[in-house]
Amino acid sequence: MDKLHVVIPAYNEEVNIEKVAREWHSIIENIGGDSKLVIIDDGSKDNTYKILCNLKRQLPYLEPLTKYNGGHGSTVLYGYNFALDNKADFIFQTDSDGQTLPSEFWRFWEQRREYRVLIGHRRRRQDGIFRVFVTNVLKFIIWYVFRLNVTDANTPFRLMNGVTLKRHIVRIPKDCTLPNVMLTVLFISSMEKVKFLPITFRARQGGKNSINLKRIVAIGKKSMCEFITIKRSMKNPSSAEAS
Protein backbone atom coordinates (compact mmCIF):
# COMPACT_ATOMS: atom_id res chain seq x y z
CA MET A 1 0.00 0.00 0.00
CA ASP A 2 1.29 3.45 -0.93
CA LYS A 3 2.31 5.64 1.98
CA LEU A 4 1.29 9.29 1.57
CA HIS A 5 2.29 12.26 3.70
CA VAL A 6 0.25 15.43 3.21
CA VAL A 7 2.46 18.32 4.35
CA ILE A 8 0.82 21.58 5.45
CA PRO A 9 2.77 24.51 6.97
CA ALA A 10 0.79 26.75 9.32
CA TYR A 11 1.45 30.12 10.92
CA ASN A 12 -1.17 31.96 12.99
CA GLU A 13 -4.01 30.00 11.39
CA GLU A 14 -6.26 29.42 14.42
CA VAL A 15 -9.25 30.63 12.38
CA ASN A 16 -8.75 28.13 9.55
CA ILE A 17 -6.76 25.26 10.96
CA GLU A 18 -9.51 23.00 12.32
CA LYS A 19 -11.54 23.07 9.09
CA VAL A 20 -8.44 22.55 6.95
CA ALA A 21 -7.20 19.69 9.15
CA ARG A 22 -10.55 17.91 9.10
CA GLU A 23 -10.94 18.25 5.32
CA TRP A 24 -7.48 16.91 4.52
CA HIS A 25 -7.71 14.22 7.20
CA SER A 26 -10.63 12.70 5.31
CA ILE A 27 -8.30 12.29 2.31
CA ILE A 28 -5.76 10.41 4.43
CA GLU A 29 -8.49 8.26 5.98
CA ASN A 30 -9.53 7.11 2.52
CA ILE A 31 -5.95 6.14 1.65
CA GLY A 32 -5.25 4.53 5.03
CA GLY A 33 -2.21 2.44 5.92
CA ASP A 34 0.71 4.36 7.40
CA SER A 35 -0.20 7.61 5.66
CA LYS A 36 -0.18 10.82 7.68
CA LEU A 37 -1.48 14.36 7.67
CA VAL A 38 1.57 16.35 8.78
CA ILE A 39 0.75 19.93 9.84
CA ILE A 40 3.76 21.96 10.96
CA ASP A 41 3.20 24.97 13.19
CA ASP A 42 5.85 27.57 12.33
CA GLY A 43 6.14 29.10 15.78
CA SER A 44 2.67 30.66 15.72
CA LYS A 45 1.80 33.38 18.23
CA ASP A 46 -1.82 32.24 18.43
CA ASN A 47 -3.48 28.92 19.33
CA THR A 48 -2.73 27.10 16.08
CA TYR A 49 -0.59 24.37 17.65
CA LYS A 50 -2.86 23.96 20.67
CA ILE A 51 -5.85 23.41 18.38
CA LEU A 52 -3.87 20.82 16.38
CA CYS A 53 -2.88 18.92 19.53
CA ASN A 54 -6.50 18.83 20.67
CA LEU A 55 -7.62 17.63 17.23
CA LYS A 56 -5.14 14.76 17.38
CA ARG A 57 -7.51 12.98 19.80
CA GLN A 58 -10.20 12.93 17.09
CA LEU A 59 -8.05 12.63 13.96
CA PRO A 60 -5.79 9.56 14.25
CA TYR A 61 -3.82 10.23 11.07
CA LEU A 62 -2.95 13.77 12.13
CA GLU A 63 0.70 14.42 13.05
CA PRO A 64 1.00 17.93 14.54
CA LEU A 65 4.54 19.29 14.69
CA THR A 66 5.92 22.61 15.86
CA LYS A 67 9.20 24.44 15.25
CA TYR A 68 10.80 27.83 15.68
CA ASN A 69 9.50 30.55 13.36
CA GLY A 70 11.55 30.38 10.18
CA GLY A 71 9.07 31.30 7.49
CA HIS A 72 6.96 29.37 4.99
CA GLY A 73 9.91 28.05 2.97
CA SER A 74 11.82 26.51 5.86
CA THR A 75 8.59 25.00 7.22
CA VAL A 76 7.78 23.36 3.88
CA LEU A 77 11.30 21.87 3.78
CA TYR A 78 10.91 20.69 7.40
CA GLY A 79 7.75 18.84 6.38
CA TYR A 80 9.34 17.34 3.27
CA ASN A 81 12.32 16.05 5.23
CA PHE A 82 10.05 14.64 7.93
CA ALA A 83 8.09 12.76 5.25
CA LEU A 84 11.26 11.45 3.61
CA ASP A 85 12.72 10.39 6.97
CA ASN A 86 9.52 8.43 7.55
CA LYS A 87 9.86 6.79 4.13
CA ALA A 88 6.75 8.24 2.53
CA ASP A 89 6.23 6.93 -1.01
CA PHE A 90 4.44 10.14 -2.03
CA ILE A 91 4.47 13.64 -0.57
CA PHE A 92 1.70 16.14 -1.20
CA GLN A 93 1.94 19.77 -0.13
CA THR A 94 -0.70 22.42 0.28
CA ASP A 95 -1.23 25.44 2.55
CA SER A 96 -3.34 26.03 5.65
CA ASP A 97 -5.39 29.03 4.52
CA GLY A 98 -8.16 27.02 2.85
CA GLN A 99 -7.50 28.32 -0.65
CA THR A 100 -7.24 24.85 -2.21
CA LEU A 101 -9.90 22.15 -2.48
CA PRO A 102 -9.20 18.66 -1.09
CA SER A 103 -11.73 17.24 -3.58
CA GLU A 104 -9.31 18.10 -6.41
CA PHE A 105 -6.59 15.94 -4.88
CA TRP A 106 -7.92 12.70 -6.37
CA ARG A 107 -7.14 13.69 -9.97
CA PHE A 108 -3.52 13.99 -8.89
CA TRP A 109 -3.50 10.74 -6.92
CA GLU A 110 -4.93 8.78 -9.85
CA GLN A 111 -1.96 9.82 -12.02
CA ARG A 112 0.78 9.26 -9.44
CA ARG A 113 2.27 6.31 -11.35
CA GLU A 114 2.27 8.06 -14.72
CA TYR A 115 4.22 11.14 -13.56
CA ARG A 116 7.01 11.78 -11.07
CA VAL A 117 5.59 15.17 -10.09
CA LEU A 118 2.09 16.66 -10.48
CA ILE A 119 1.70 20.39 -9.83
CA GLY A 120 -1.45 22.49 -9.69
CA HIS A 121 -1.92 25.31 -12.17
CA ARG A 122 -3.90 28.25 -10.73
CA ARG A 123 -5.73 29.34 -13.87
CA ARG A 124 -8.56 31.38 -12.32
CA ARG A 125 -7.21 32.76 -9.06
CA GLN A 126 -9.50 34.42 -6.57
CA ASP A 127 -6.82 35.86 -4.28
CA GLY A 128 -6.46 39.27 -5.92
CA ILE A 129 -4.75 40.96 -8.86
CA PHE A 130 -1.64 41.75 -6.82
CA ARG A 131 -0.92 38.06 -6.19
CA VAL A 132 -1.42 37.31 -9.89
CA PHE A 133 1.05 40.08 -10.73
CA VAL A 134 3.66 38.61 -8.33
CA THR A 135 3.23 35.17 -9.94
CA ASN A 136 3.75 36.65 -13.42
CA VAL A 137 6.88 38.48 -12.26
CA LEU A 138 8.20 35.22 -10.81
CA LYS A 139 7.48 33.45 -14.09
CA PHE A 140 9.53 36.09 -15.94
CA ILE A 141 12.44 35.81 -13.47
CA ILE A 142 12.53 32.02 -13.89
CA TRP A 143 12.65 32.45 -17.66
CA TYR A 144 15.36 35.12 -17.36
CA VAL A 145 17.62 33.12 -15.02
CA PHE A 146 16.97 29.55 -16.16
CA ARG A 147 15.45 30.03 -19.63
CA LEU A 148 12.53 27.87 -18.57
CA ASN A 149 8.91 28.65 -19.32
CA VAL A 150 7.20 27.25 -16.21
CA THR A 151 3.41 27.18 -16.00
CA ASP A 152 3.06 27.86 -12.25
CA ALA A 153 6.25 27.22 -10.27
CA ASN A 154 5.12 28.01 -6.72
CA THR A 155 1.69 26.40 -6.46
CA PRO A 156 0.95 24.99 -2.99
CA PHE A 157 -0.79 21.97 -4.48
CA ARG A 158 1.74 19.36 -5.60
CA LEU A 159 2.13 15.60 -5.45
CA MET A 160 5.71 14.32 -5.62
CA ASN A 161 7.19 10.86 -5.82
CA GLY A 162 9.32 10.37 -2.69
CA VAL A 163 12.37 9.03 -4.54
CA THR A 164 12.27 11.96 -6.96
CA LEU A 165 11.92 14.53 -4.18
CA LYS A 166 14.79 12.96 -2.23
CA ARG A 167 17.03 13.13 -5.30
CA HIS A 168 16.54 16.89 -5.74
CA ILE A 169 15.93 18.28 -2.25
CA VAL A 170 19.63 17.91 -1.37
CA ARG A 171 20.32 20.91 -3.63
CA ILE A 172 17.94 23.18 -1.72
CA PRO A 173 19.42 25.30 1.13
CA LYS A 174 17.66 24.76 4.48
CA ASP A 175 16.80 28.46 4.72
CA CYS A 176 15.54 28.67 1.12
CA THR A 177 12.79 31.27 0.71
CA LEU A 178 10.92 29.60 -2.15
CA PRO A 179 11.78 25.88 -2.06
CA ASN A 180 8.80 24.86 -4.18
CA VAL A 181 9.98 27.17 -6.96
CA MET A 182 13.51 25.78 -6.75
CA LEU A 183 12.24 22.21 -6.79
CA THR A 184 10.01 22.89 -9.78
CA VAL A 185 12.99 24.32 -11.68
CA LEU A 186 15.13 21.30 -10.76
CA PHE A 187 12.41 18.82 -11.71
CA ILE A 188 11.90 20.38 -15.13
CA SER A 189 15.59 21.00 -15.92
CA SER A 190 16.40 17.42 -14.95
CA MET A 191 13.76 16.16 -17.39
CA GLU A 192 11.64 14.54 -14.69
CA LYS A 193 8.16 13.60 -15.86
CA VAL A 194 6.16 16.61 -14.64
CA LYS A 195 2.54 17.45 -15.34
CA PHE A 196 0.58 20.61 -14.51
CA LEU A 197 -3.13 20.23 -13.78
CA PRO A 198 -5.60 23.12 -13.42
CA ILE A 199 -6.92 23.68 -9.90
CA THR A 200 -9.32 26.01 -8.12
CA PHE A 201 -7.60 28.67 -6.01
CA ARG A 202 -9.98 30.51 -3.72
CA ALA A 203 -9.52 33.63 -1.65
CA ARG A 204 -8.12 33.08 1.85
CA GLN A 205 -10.92 31.49 3.90
CA GLY A 206 -10.24 33.43 7.09
CA GLY A 207 -7.53 35.07 9.14
CA LYS A 208 -4.99 37.66 8.08
CA ASN A 209 -2.51 37.40 5.26
CA SER A 210 1.00 37.86 6.68
CA ILE A 211 2.51 38.84 3.31
CA ASN A 212 2.78 42.53 2.42
CA LEU A 213 4.62 44.56 -0.22
CA LYS A 214 7.69 45.10 1.96
CA ARG A 215 8.03 41.38 2.64
CA ILE A 216 7.51 40.52 -1.02
CA VAL A 217 10.33 42.86 -2.05
CA ALA A 218 12.63 41.30 0.59
CA ILE A 219 11.66 37.78 -0.53
CA GLY A 220 12.27 38.77 -4.15
CA LYS A 221 15.81 40.01 -3.45
CA LYS A 222 16.75 36.93 -1.43
CA SER A 223 15.19 34.59 -3.97
CA MET A 224 17.13 36.12 -6.84
CA CYS A 225 20.41 35.33 -5.03
CA GLU A 226 19.16 31.80 -4.39
CA PHE A 227 18.20 31.37 -8.05
CA ILE A 228 21.69 32.36 -9.16
CA THR A 229 23.27 29.95 -6.66
CA ILE A 230 21.05 27.10 -7.87
CA LYS A 231 21.86 27.99 -11.48
CA ARG A 232 25.58 27.69 -10.73
CA SER A 233 25.07 24.35 -8.96
CA MET A 234 23.22 23.04 -12.02
CA LYS A 235 26.26 23.85 -14.15
CA ASN A 236 28.55 22.09 -11.69
CA PRO A 237 26.60 19.27 -9.98
CA SER A 238 29.63 17.69 -8.31
CA SER A 239 30.50 20.84 -6.36
CA ALA A 240 26.87 21.21 -5.20
CA GLU A 241 26.80 17.65 -3.90
CA ALA A 242 30.12 18.14 -2.13
CA SER A 243 28.84 21.20 -0.29
N, C-alpha and C positions, 0 to 999 in steps of 0.2 A: 504493500500500500504506500502511495506517495505521501511524503511528509511535507506539509506546507507550514511556513511561518508567515503570518501577516504582520508586517512591521509598521507601527504607527507612532511617530513622534508627537509629543503633546507639551504645550507650554501655556499655562494659564487658561485652560479649556474647561473649567468647572461647569460652564453653561452647556457645553456640547458633549462632554466626554461620556456620560452614561448612555445617551442615545447612540452615539457612534460605536461604543463598545458592544452594546447589545446587538446592533445591526450586523457588525462584522463577526461577532461571536456565532451568529446563526450560520454564517458561511463555514466557519471552522467545524461546527457541529455536524454539518452535512458531509464534510470530508472525513472527519473522525481520525482514528488512529492516534499517532503521537503529534499531530498538528497542534499549533499554538497560535493564539492571538497575542502578539507581543506589543504592549503599549509602553513607551518609554517616556516618563516624565522628565522634562529637561529643567529640573530645578525650579519648578513653578512656585510663585508666591501666593497662589490661592490653594484651594482644596482639591486640585486635580488628582494628586497621588492618593490622598485619603479616600476619595470617591472610588478610585480604581481598586484599592485594597478591600474596601467594603464589597464591591461588586464581585470580587474573586470568590466569595462564598456562594454566589449564585451562578457564576459563569466558570465552569471547571476548566475550560480551555484557555482562560485568560491568564496571561503572565505579566503582571504589572512590574515594571522596573523603574528605578529613579537614578539620577545622576546629577552631577554639578551642572549648572547652566553653561552651556557651550554653544548654543545656537542650533538651528534646524539641521544644518549640514552635519555637524559632529554627532547629533542625536540619531540621524538616519544611519550613519556609518556604525554607530554603536549597536543599533538594531540589526544591521546586516551581519556584523561580526558575531553577534550573539547567535543568530540563526545558523551561520556557518559552523560555529563551534559546536552547536547542537545537531549538526549533520542534517539540516533541512535539505530536502531534494529540490524544493522550489521556494523562492522568497518573493512575496508580493508586498509592495509598499504603497501606502496612501497616507493622507493627512487626517488630522483630528477635528477639522473645522466643519465637517459635514458637507463639503462641496461635491464629493463624488458619491456615486450610487452603488451600493453593494450588489444590487441586482445585475449590474453590467459586468461583474467579475466573471460570470460563468462563460461568457464568450471567450475570454482569455484562457480560462482553465481548460476548455475543450480543445484548444490549439497548442497546449503546452508541449506536446511531443513533436509538433511540426516545426516549431521555432525555438531558438535558444532564449530569445527575449521578446516580450510583447509589451508595447508601450502605448498608453492612451494618447489620443490626439484630440485636444480641446478645440473643436471646430466652432461651436457656438457658445462662447463663454459668457457667463452672467455675472462676472465679478468686476466689471467696470472697464471703461476704455483705457484707463491708465495702466492696468495690469496687462492688457492686450498690447499696448505700446511697448512695455518693458520686454514682453516675450518676443516681439518683432525685432527689437534692438539686440536682444540676445542671439536671435537667429542670424542677424547680420554679422555679429562679432564672431560667431562660430564659423561662418563662411569665410570671414576675413582671415582668421588665424589658421584654421584647419582646411579651408577650401572644401567644406562639407555642407551640403544643403540638407539640414535636418528638419524634419517635420515639426516636432515639438520636443525639445531636448530635456525639459525640466518637469515634465508631467508627473505629479504624485499619484500615479496609477499605472504600476508596472509589475509584470510578472517575469521573474528571471530564473533560469535554470541555475541551481546551486553551484555546479561545477564551473559553469561559465562565469558567474559572479566571482567565485573564488580566484579564478585565473586573472581577472582584471583588477580586482579591488586592491591588490598589493601595490598598484601604481598610484593610488589615491592617498594624499597626505591626510593624517588623522584630523587635522583642523581645517580641512577643505570646506570652503563656503558653499559650493554647489556640486556636491558629489554626484548627484543624479545626472547633471549635465556632463561632467567628466566621464562618467561611466558610459553614457550614451555615445559620446564621441569615440571612446575606446572600442565599444562594441561594433560600431559601424566601420571605423577605420581598420579593425582587425577582421572584417568580413564575416562577423558572426551573423547568423540568420536572425534578422530583426524584422518585426512587423509592427506597424502603427495601426491602431484601431480607433475609430471615432468614439468619444465618450461624452456624456453630459457633464458639464461643469457649472454647478450652481453658485449663487452668491453664498458667502459665509452664512451659516445657519444660526449663528448667535455669537455673542462675545465680541471682543475688540480685536481688530487686526493690529498686530505689533509692528508691521512694516510701514515705514513712512519714507518720504523722498530722501531725507538725509541718510537713512540706513541703506536705501537702494543705491545711492551714489557710492557709499563706502563699500558695499558688497561688490559693486561693479568694478571698482579700482582693484580690490583684492583678487577678484575672480580673473581679471585680465592677467595679473602676474601669475596666477595658478595655471591659466591656459597656456601661457608661454612656457612655463616649466614642463607641463605635460607634453607640449609639442616637442620640446627638446628631448624628453625621455623617449618619445616615439621614434625619434631619429636614431637614438642610441639606447636600445633596450637593455643591453648588458649592464650599462652604468646605472640605469634606473633600478634594476633588480639588486645590484650590489649595494645600493644605498638603503 
